[in-house]
Amino acid sequence: HACPNPRPCLKPCPEPMDFHALLKANLSALQEVDADLWRRLCTHAVHSSWELVNTRSGHYAAREELGGGMHRHSNSLIDPVSEAEAWCGHLERSPGALVILGFGLGYHVSFLVEKDGGLAHVLVIERSPDLFAMAMMCRDMRALLRNSAVRFLVDLPLADLEASLEQHCLVPFRYCRFLPAVQTDSAYYEETQDILESLRYRHVAPIRRKMGSEWDIDLLLEMLKGEKAGP
C-alpha cells in the first residue's frame, strides 16, 4: 500500500505495498520540482538485475546477483535504517553545502534531512537510475523530493555531472560517501571525487594567491570545508 504519511518513511510497512501506486505518487512529486529528472526516469528502459529484497528489520534493500553465489547490495541486508542512523552519526557537522555520493534506497538521506532540518544545501549523486526508481517504488519519498534544500543528480555522464556541480555546488562544501551504495559503481564515484577535489581546488587557488604563499593549501581546504582552522 502507499503510506499516507508524506514524511520520509523509515518504518517497515506492515502491509504488502502497492509498488505501482507508490512509484506514481513519488514521480508526481518529482515532476513538480525536477521535470528533467522526471522525464529521464519515465523514459528510462530498465535493463537491470537488481531486485528488491526484504531485510531482517522488515525494510527493503536492493540486491544484484553477480553469479557464482556472489551479490552486491545497496543497503544493509540486516537493518538499513540502523545503518543510516550510524552513518549520519559519524558525519561532521559544519556549515556549507553537503554532497552525498551514493543514494541506494536513500534511508541515510531521509534520516539526515529529518534529523537535521537546518541543512542548507544537499546534493545527492546516484549513478544508477534503476536503484533510484526502486527507491521510489518501495519508499514514500514525496517530502524528500519536495525539500528545497535537496537536489538529486542521477545517472549523469561525468561531463554533465561536472557542469551540474559547477552550477549547484556552493562553497564551502564537503562531500561524503555512502557505503555500500558507492561500491555499485566504484569507478564512477572515484571519478566524481576527482571532480569534487578539482572543483574545490579551483575555488581555493585564488584565495591562496591573495593570502600569500605562507598559507598552507591543506589549511585552506579545511577552511573551505567549514571546519575550524588556526593561523
N, C-alpha and C positions, 0 to 999 in steps of 0.2 A: 504494500500500500504506500501511497505518497504521504509522508508525515506532514500533518497540518501545521507544525511549528516552523515558521520561516527562519529561525535562528540556525546557525551551523549545527547540524545534528551529530552528536558524539556518542549517543546511546545506541545500543543494539536494538534493532527493530523487533518487536515481539510477534509480528505477523508477517506472512510472506509479502514481499514487496511487489508492486506493480512497476517493474523497471521502466516500461514504456511511458507511463504517466509521469514518473519522477524525472525522466530524461526530458520529456516535453516541457515540464514546468521549469526546469533549470535552463533549457535552451531559450525559453521565452524571456527569462530574466537576463540571460546573456545577450540576447538581441537588443535589449534596451540600452546596454552600456557598451557593447563592443560588436558592432554589426559585422566587421571584417572577420573576427574570430568565429562568430556565429555562422557566417556564410561558409567559411572554410570547413568547419566541423560538419555542417549539414551536407556538404558535397564530398566529404572525405569517404573514399572507398576503403572499408576496413579489410585488411589482409593481415590478420594478427593471430598468433597462437596464445594470446593472453586469455585467461578466464578468471571469473570471479569465484573465490572460494571462501568458505566460512572459516573464521579463526576460532580459537578456543574461547575467546571472550564473547563471541556472538556477532562481532563486526565482520565486515568483508575485507579481504585483501585481494590483490590481483596476482596471479601466478602464471608463469610461462614455462612450459615444458621444453627442455633443451635436448632431450634424448639421453639414452643411457642411464635413466633414473635421475638425471640432473634437472634442476629447475632454478629459476630465479623469481623473485617476488618484489612487489612494490612497497610493501609494508610488513611489519611483523606478522607472522602466522599464528602468534600466540595472543597478543593483545596490542593492536595498533594504536589504541588510544593512550595506553600507558607509555608506549614507545614515544608517541607525540609529546606527551607531558614531560617525559625525561629529556627529550631533545630541546624543548623550549626552556627547560630549567637550566640548561647549560649555555644558553645564549647570553652574551654580554649585552647589558642594557646601555646604549649610547645613542646620542642624537644623530639625526641624519637618516637617509634612506637605507632600506634593507633589501638586498637582493637574495632570493632564495633559489638555489639550484636544486631542482627535483621536486615534483609535486606528488607523484604517485597517485594515491587516492585522496590526499590532501588533509588528512587528520591533523597533521602538525600545523598547517597554515590556519585551519579553523580554530585550533586550540590557542594559537598565538594571538590571533585577532580578537577572539572572545575574551582572553585573559588580559591582554594589554590593549585596551581601547584607545590609548594615546599614540599609537603608531601613526606617523605622519605619511609615510610613503613606503609601500611594499611592492616589489617587482618579483613575480614568480615565474621561473623559467622551467618549462616542461618540454622535453624532446618529443614525447610520444602523444599524438592526438588520440590514439586508441586508449591509452591509460586515462587521459583527461576525460574522454567520453564515458569510460567505465565509471569514473568517479561521479559523473553526473547521472549515471544510471542507478547508483546504489546509495547516494547520499544527497540530502537536501542542501544544495549549495546556493540557494537563491540569495540569502543575506550576504554571503561571502562575495558572490558575483556582483552584487549591487553596492558593495562597500567602495566608496570613492577613494579610499586610501590604498586599495589593492588593484594591481593590474597584472594580467596574465599574458605571457609571451609563450605561445605554444607552437611547436613544430615550425620554427623559423629557420631557414637556411642561415648559416653563420654570418654571411654578409648582411642580410636583413636584420639579424639579431643585433649586430654591432650598430647598425643605424638606429634601431629602436632604443638601444641602451644609451646611445649618444643623445637621443631626444628626451628620454624619460628618466634617466639615472641622475638624480640630484646629488650634488656634492655638499657636504661629505656623505659618503656611502660606505657600507660594509657589505660583505656577502658571506653566505654560509651554505654548506651542502647538506642535503638530507639523504642519509644512507638508510636503506639500500636503493632508493629511487635513482640516484645518480649512477649506480652501477649497471642500470639497464642500458646505458649508452655512455660508457666512461669516456670514450674518445671525444664525443660531442661536448660533454661537460668540462673536460680538460681544456678544450679549445675555448670554451666560454670563459673559463677562469683566466686564460691568457688575454682575452679581450678585456675583461674587467681590470686586470692589472695594468694593461696598456692605457685604458681609459683613465684610471686613477693617476698614472704617471704623467699623462698629458696635462692633467689639472695641477699636479704637484710642481712640474718643472718651472712654469712661470713664477710661482710663488718662491721657489728656491732661488731663482735668479734675482728676485727683488730683495730677498733677505740676506743674500751673501753666501759665499762658499763655506763659511764656518758652520752653517747649519747642516746637520746630517739628514740624508734622504729618508732613513728609517724613521727618524723623529717626525718628519713632515708627514709621512704616511700614517703614523699613529695619530697625528693631529687631524688629518682628514677623515680618519675613522671615527672621530669624535671622542677619542679616549684622552685622558689627561696626559700631558707631556711636559717635561721640565725643560729648563733653558739649556 
